[in-house]
């Protein structure tokens, strides 16, 4: 009887851990639809950059399809695109922008973050 009770508890703990992991994964997994639907996208940024190799080498048109169209602006001699991500990225609690800097050929050169 004791072994059955222990096994049942272990099974319940395992199910709880799996459920927690599934909820965490879904909450933090990037998809273009989730990006469009959310205001605070900080939880999605890590997944976005992992899935798309840090966005390196992507063209502006590809960024439009993936993240939605935003204007490209010239800023201090560089071209950049600003995406609102809100808070939630790592330990950052303050609202932020994800800044995508473009090279002369229109491909992504680097990604940085700025506080709003």
C-alpha positions in Angstrom: 0.0 0.0 0.0 2.8 2.4 0.9 4.5 1.9 -2.4 1.3 2.6 -4.3 0.8 5.8 -2.4 4.4 6.9 -3.1 4.1 6.0 -6.8 0.8 8.0 -7.0 2.5 11.0 -5.4 5.4 10.8 -7.8 3.0 10.6 -10.8 1.1 13.6 -9.5 4.3 15.6 -9.1 5.5 14.6 -12.5 2.2 15.6 -14.1 2.3 18.9 -12.2 5.9 19.6 -13.4 5.0 18.8 -17.0 2.0 21.0 -16.8 4.1 23.9 -15.4 6.7 23.4 -18.2 4.0 23.4 -20.9 2.4 26.6 -19.6 5.8 28.3 -19.3 6.7 27.2 -22.8 3.4 28.4 -24.3 3.7 31.7 -22.5 7.2 32.4 -23.7 7.1 30.8 -27.2 7.2 33.3 -30.1 4.8 33.1 -33.0 3.9 36.0 -35.3 0.3 35.8 -34.2 1.2 36.0 -30.5 3.6 38.9 -31.3 0.8 40.8 -33.0 -1.8 40.1 -30.3 0.3 41.1 -27.3 1.1 44.5 -26.0 3.9 43.4 -23.6 6.1 41.2 -25.7 9.1 41.0 -23.4 8.4 37.3 -22.7 8.6 36.5 -26.4 11.8 38.2 -27.4 14.2 35.4 -26.2 12.2 32.8 -28.1 12.1 35.1 -31.2 15.9 35.6 -31.3 16.6 31.9 -30.7 14.2 30.8 -33.4 15.5 33.2 -36.0 19.2 33.3 -35.2 19.1 36.7 -33.6 17.4 38.1 -36.8 20.8 38.4 -38.3 20.8 38.7 -42.1 17.0 39.2 -42.4 15.8 41.8 -44.9 13.3 44.5 -44.1 10.5 42.7 -46.0 11.1 39.6 -43.9 10.9 41.7 -40.7 7.6 43.1 -41.9 6.1 39.7 -42.3 7.5 38.4 -39.0 7.0 41.3 -36.7 4.7 43.7 -38.6 5.6 46.8 -40.5 7.2 49.7 -38.7 9.0 52.7 -40.2 12.7 52.6 -40.8 14.4 55.7 -39.5 17.8 57.2 -39.9 19.4 57.8 -36.5 23.0 58.9 -35.9 24.1 57.7 -39.4 22.4 54.3 -39.1 19.1 52.8 -40.2 17.0 51.3 -37.4 13.6 49.9 -36.7 12.0 50.2 -33.3 9.6 47.6 -31.9 7.8 48.1 -28.6 8.3 45.1 -26.4 7.1 46.4 -23.0 8.5 44.8 -19.9 9.2 41.2 -19.0 12.5 40.5 -20.9 14.7 38.6 -18.4 15.0 40.7 -15.2 14.1 43.9 -17.0 11.0 45.3 -15.3 11.0 48.6 -17.2 9.3 49.1 -20.6 11.7 48.7 -23.5 12.0 49.0 -27.2 13.8 46.4 -29.3 16.0 48.3 -31.8 16.9 46.4 -35.0 19.9 48.1 -36.7 20.2 47.6 -40.5 23.3 47.5 -42.6 23.7 49.4 -45.8 22.3 46.5 -47.8 19.1 46.5 -45.7 19.9 43.4 -43.7 19.8 43.2 -39.9 23.2 43.9 -38.4 22.5 43.9 -34.7 19.7 44.0 -32.1 19.8 46.2 -29.0 17.3 47.3 -26.3 16.5 50.8 -25.0 14.4 51.8 -22.1 11.2 53.6 -23.0 
